[in-house]
């Protein structure tokens, strides 16, 4: 276990986090000729290892769900531009060049970095139960009051650039289980963080529907496999620190990929 000073530094540097959502009923699968994978670290595959050359700090993994889906479907063109720490504004400014009028499938997870969840989890790890609850309240207030406009602007720009593409928005898992957990967060902290995940899920699901997107909820798929589970699909506090509280390769393969496949075939 790192020293307290290393834990504090690790948490301060840890990659941004996110949450979950709701699965729509799948429409008939259509051939995918051009696939663009956008979003943040949960889409780039931080924590899943086997990072692709040339990705730099984006840490795009061969084990991330976009790469796994492409291996199984072999779209003629595959633009994998999801990047660690990306916000909705980053997606609009830096990733949408990968989306064109010929794009037939776009996937995205985004929003956790907008609500400042890295600061929230740092407070929860280093502070009291009350400190954690207050920090989560600030994040969820942003999710309710400001995130909808951020998501609307992002989905609308994707739609303008690829009006005929299928847009799939993937949510985030609840990060924690609430059983006994040696050296983990208290049950109270884990519960309030998972409750916040549900708030973000509700917001994201509504905005995805309003934007003409399909929403893949991965919470049920990750249930029983969060931090503090016997079979964890999500890293707890770990080294390298940017992989903390991100899905492992198992989480990408057994949680995220099936969520996408359920919608796209």
N, C-alpha and C positions, 0 to 999 in steps of 0.2 A: 504494500500500500504506500503511495507517495506520502511525503511529509506534509504537514498542514500548509506550509508555504507553497509547495508544489501543487497541492490540490487546488489552492486558491488561484494560482497562475493557470493551472489546467482548465479550471472552470471558466476563467475570464477569456481564455482562448478558444474554448470549445465551440464547435460549429453550431449554427442556429438550428432550432428545432421546429417541429410542427406536429400536426394532429390528425384528425380523421374525418370521415364523411359517410355517404349513403349510396348503395349500388342501384343503378337504374336497371330495368329489364332489358336484356340484350336485344338489339335489332338484328335482322339477318346480316350475316357477315358479307362484306363486299371486298373485292380484291384491293389490296393496298399497293399502289405503285410507288408512292413517295411519302415517306414517314419522317416527321420532324418531332424530336423528343426535346421538349423545353422544360425549364423549371429550376428547382433548387437542389440542395444536396441529397434529398430523398429520391430524386429522379436521377441525379448523376451517379449515385451509388456510393457516396462516402460511407465508409465502414464495411464495405463489401469486398475490399481488396482487389487485386489484379487490375490496377489502374492502367488505363491506356496511355500509350506514349503520346506526347504532344498536348496533353490536357492541362498541364501546369497545375495551378491551385484549384482548378475546377474538380479534379479528382474524379474523372469519369471512369466507371468500372465496367469491365467485361461481364461482371456478375450483376449489374444493375438491370432492373426489369426492361428498360428499352432495348438494351443489347441482347438480353435473353429472348425477347419477343422477336427481334430482327433475325436472330439465329434460326428461329423456328419458321419464320414466314418469308424471309428473303425478299423484302421490298426492293425494287430496282434502285431506289435512292433512299439513303438513310442519313439524316442529318441529326447527330447526337450533340446538342449544344447545351444541355442542362449543366448548371454550374453551382458548386458549393457557394453558399451565402447569398444567392440571388434573391432579390426582392421582386415585387411586381414591376417596379420601375426599371430594374435591371433587365428583366425579361423584355420589356418594351424597347429599351434602348439598345440592348446588345445581342439579343437572341432572335429577334423576329426577321432578321435578314435570311434566316434558314427557311422561312415560310413563304411560299410563293403561290400563285394562282393554280399551279399544277399539283400542289400538295394534297394528298388524299387522306392522311391521318395525322393529327397533332395530339400529343399527350403532354400533360403538364401537372406538376404539383408546385404550389407556391402560396405564400401567405404567412408562414411561420416567422420569417425574418422581418416582415413588415410589422408584426405585433411585438417584436423585441423579446423573443422567447429565450435567447441566450442569457440576457440580463436576468430574466425571471428565474431560470433554472440555477443560475449562480447564486441568487438570493436564497433560493430554496435549499441549496446544498450547504451554504455557509451560515444562514440565518436561522431564526426561530420559526416555529410553526406560524406564528402571527406575521412575521416578516414575509414568509412565503405566501400566505393568504393575501396579504396586501399587494404583493408583486403580481400575483396571478390576477387579482382584480383589475389592475392597470392594463394588463395584456388583454383580458377579455373585454374591457371597455373599448379598447382600440378595435378589437375584432367586431364588436357590435356596431360601433359608431363610424369607423373610418375604413375598415377593410372592405366592406361592400363596394365602395367606389373604386378602390384599388383593383379589385377583381373585375368589376364591370369594365373598366378601361382596358384591362389586359385582354379579356375575352373578346371585346369588341374589336380591338386592333387585329387579333388573330383572324377573326371573321372577315374583316375588310381585306386582309391579304390573301386569305384562302377561303373564299366563300363557299366552295364545294367540299371542303375537307370535313371529315368527322373529327370532332373535338372531344377528347376524353380527359376529364379532370379527375386526378387521383387524390384522395385524401391522405391523412396521416393516421398511424395507429395510436391508440392510447399507449403511453410509454411504459406504464408500471402495472404490476400486480400488487395486491394489497395484503398478501400473506406475510409470514415472518421473513425478515431480510437482514442478514448479518451485514453490518457496515453500510446499509443502504439508508435511504430517506425514511423518515417516520411514516406510519400509515396515514396520518393526517395530511402530510405534504403530498404523498402519492395520490390520495383521493382528490385533493383540490386541483392538482395538475391534470388528472384524468377527467375531472368535471369540466375543466377549461377546454380540453380536447373536444368534448361534445359540443360546447358552444361554437368553437371554430368549425366543426363539422356541419352544424346547422346553417351557419352563415354561408359556408362554401357551397353546400348543396343547393341552397336557394339561388345563389348568384349564378352557379353553373346552369341551373334550369332556365333562369331568366336569359342567359346568354346563348341558349340553344345547344348547350353541351350535355354530355352524359357524365354522370358522377359515379365513380367507383369508390365505395366505402370499404376500407381494409380493416376496420376495427374488429369485426367479428373474426376475420381470418387470423389476426394476431392475438386474439383472446387466449389467455393461458400461456403466452409466450413473451410477455413483456419483461422488463427489468424486475428481478426478484423471482422470476419463475424458475422451475427446475430445468426447463428447456427454453432458454432465452433466445429469441430471435432478434433482440435489440441489445446493443452494447449499453452497459452502465458507464460509470466514469472509467476511462481507459486511456491507454497510450497507443498510438499518437492521439493527442487530445481532441483533434477535430473529428475523430470517429465516435466520441462519446455521445450517447443517446441517439444513435443512428442504427438503422437496420443492418444486421449482419448479412452475409451472402444468403444464409438460410431464409431470412426475412424477405429478401428480394425475390427469391425463387418460390417460396411457399406462401408468402403474403401478398406481395405486389403483383407478381406476374399472373397468378390466377385471377386477381381482380380485374386486370386488363383483358385477359383472355375471355373472361365471362361476358364481356361486352363486345369484343371484336372477333372472337373465334380463334 
